[in-house]
Amino acid sequence: MSDPRHYEILRQHYPKADIVGCSTGGEIIGEDVNDNTIVTTSIQFDHTQTKVFKVLIKDVNGSHGAGSKLGSLLQGDSLAGVMILSDGTQVNGTDLINGLKETISESIPITGGLAGDGDQFQSTLVAGNNLPEAGAVVAVGFYGDRLQIKYGSCGGWDTFGPQRLITRSEGNILYELDGKPALLLYKKYLGAEAENLPGSGLLFPLTIYPEGSRDKALVRTILAVDEENQSMTFAGDIPQGHIAQLMRGDIDNLIEGASLAATAARFEGKNTAKLAVLVSCIGRKLLMGQRIADEIEAVKETLGDQTKTIGFYSYGELCPKLSDGFCELHNQTMTITTLSESEQ
Amino acid sequence: MPGIHKMLLRQIKKSTDLKKKLDKKKLYQLISQAYEEADKRYSLLHQAMDLMSDEMLELNSSLREEALKTKAIFQSTKDGILSVDSHGRIHSNNKAARNIFEYQDSELCTMSLEDLLPDFNFSLIKSRKKTCLEVSEFITETKGRRKGGEVFYAEVHIAPISLAEEELYVCNIRDITAQKEYEKNLYNAAYYDKLTKLPNRALFLDKIKEIIEQKKRNSTAKYALLFIDLDKFKMINDSLGHDAGDELLRQVACRLEKAARKYDIVSRLGGDEFTVLISNILDEKTAKAAAQRFINAFDEPFTILNRELFITASIGAHIISKDYKLAEEILRNSDLAMYKAKNSGRGRFEMFHEDQLTEVSALLHMENDLRKAISKGELVVFFQPIVETQHATIVGFESLVRWEHPKHGLILPDTFIHIAEETGLIKELGYYVLEESCRKIKAFQKLDRMGKEISLAVNISPRQLTTQEEVDKIINIIKEANLPPRALKLECTETAFMKDSKFIKKFFMQVKSLGVDLCIDDFGTGYSALEYIHRFPFDILKIDRTFINSMRENKKDLNLVTGIVALAHNLGLKVVAEGVEHIEELKLLRIMSVEYIQGYYFSRPLSFEAACSFLIENQISVFNENQISVTKAIC
């Protein structure tokens, strides 16, 4: 991705098109999941207009401002949907979404994901009508009343072990659970895999929820660890006082989760989506290994042959919650956005 | 390829190039990698489950410890705690609950809340919980029932606890019987009179306030208020002591309660003041009948310290109208009516009328005027002749103060002396009368050509004898007047020397040493305690006018006067009969050998000038001796 020639080739082939893309933790095309490849799809709308905006951020503190700025750039009467491709290591996804929600109506679906870097968590790149670069957040705005857009997001992870109180955290940095260093707990559970942190931390995602409100649970994955401070940085906020619980993945349940996400994103009746953009979590891929293709297969089976699929393994997924339609940062999920245009 | 795992199919696909040539090495690598991935997953899971198990065991152990601690706290708390299900059935209980209700654990577990708290409506709590999500707890006071049937006051605090599978309520129960008793005592102390156990002023005012509120709501119920004040109660306290006074108040309270009907409320405002709230009054007539009933309650004598005492009460009656806004106003107006009754002769009742307010207003003005009257010289001393009975010669005068009011004309002491006493002006007034009398004695004596030593009798109020300073001032006035012996007589009522007998006796001895005679005034109306007459150095006894006025028609009173005269003479005292208005009275008194008489029969109180003229005109005798003889013959 870092090689500028890839982008230039694409631009030569599609001189007028909006070109957006990002580095990944694995690429999805059709039913296949590949590593170290580039997958592309071209989308042509008959009626829908697109606009691409890009904002660069210097560090994680710029996340909210970036969201807010993109939101104001995207605003327009006929805005029908937004897809975000964001840097995956320098952004607090929760802040980014909160910034976006300040200016964009809650009725406009915002989906997308955070770029990946294999399982390295070093540096990610995002392109938006320009060469891919680090620290970029790109938003594609879809305008027009013919666009049909649906979405679904599901994890399928199982909680296990005791409930733990988040006793010390700041923003998306977690220090202590039940008064003990969180990093220590992770290392204990990961055993030999601990040396592969932060990537291996994805094998045990963390679910968090306010005490007594399990229905508001969110899943968080690790972006980085800080040995010196014994802290862990997550892709979204870890509020102090919330309850945290470790999660583990059962392959069948993860596949079932992907299938449920596809069911939610599936168009109803005879209408079928032309394209499904799949953003799945790198953590799923790390755990499932070669069996990761099973979840893509499950999605394909649910959506049907008519719907083309493209996507990537990410460091965080963006999608509205099905319960209230408010966009949230998700982790460890399969998140699917389906697109089509109505004939009338 | 049927029967082949789909992952293997994918591996084969990934190992096959575009020319459909299978790269076996790549295939084996993929298969090997898949095995390794599976092993890693298994190992990770296994390790995680082990760790989780350890953590859970540790957690379980600490929870068990925590549960033991909680149980110990649960069992050691002073309050009874029960957990009940949604039907009120008891699930668990603590030691305090068993102690409170006196049941064993095994018994409680088969019981429900209503067995222990029979009046408690548990379903109400449940319905509240359903209708109001915010209701998290409920506190009430109800009755608890112990195993033996004993009923006690319980404070019950109920809070629902949300558990995953069952709905439970925690009931905190406290035996508040002692607290209730304490509160009751506090309430009684605040709202009931300790001495008589009757409602006190505060509670009575509360009741009146309730009635005012009722009236506001257009209630047609009529009420009357009786304001009852014992007549001359102070005399009982002063003469027989406070214990006797208290006993009398207790007995009066009983009498009043007996006279009250079922819904009437008798209360003690304080001192000797009682009130009765009469309900179901139809009109003024029924209010008057009620007031008379309470007057009649004093017909029989009270037995205090083995003595029979006849006590009367004055009652102010008032029908409560809807115009009142303040309870205090109603009380004040009833009090006014009571004063009216007192001023009208005591032992009777008066209904409140608006014009009494005007009278009070006038009275207030009078108080202000009286303060100025002394300095303005509006107080004038009048003199009523005192006549020697046998020879009918004037032997002296009684000094009686009058007030020449610039607006209201001449005002008699009955109207203003009690104001002077209440406001303390009596002291200044007393000094003035004494000084003025001392000055006039010499003038009278100069006029008397018969050589008799004309004397003046001056009244001394008990209120003038409360401090040494006051007593000294009186003595100084007498000393400075430098009067001949027997020229001045001081008249005191019994109440003066019943309060602090040593102090008063000393005063009496001092004035006696200055040649002043002492006269016991209004004898017969007080307690006429022989002990005092004997102990104090009296020279003269003055029989109260009420006996003199009634002795002609009332044989008992005649006997009484005869007895008093005999008693006085036996004790070496001379007797003055005051209020002599008829010749028949004079004749009777002469027969009894009463030494001196005084009254309208001879003369009203006269101004100094008039008194002088009267003295000159009647140098020899005040009356025609023939008239007496005739009457004497009839007698």
Interface residues (C-beta under 8 A of the other chain):
Chain A: F160 G161 P162 K188 Y189 L190 G191 E193 L203 F204 L246 R248 I251 L287 M288 G289 Q290 R291 A293 D294 E297
Chain B: K6 M7 R10 Q11 L30 Q33 A34 E37 A38 K40 R41 S43 L44 L45 Q47 A48 M49 L51 M52 E55 M56 L59
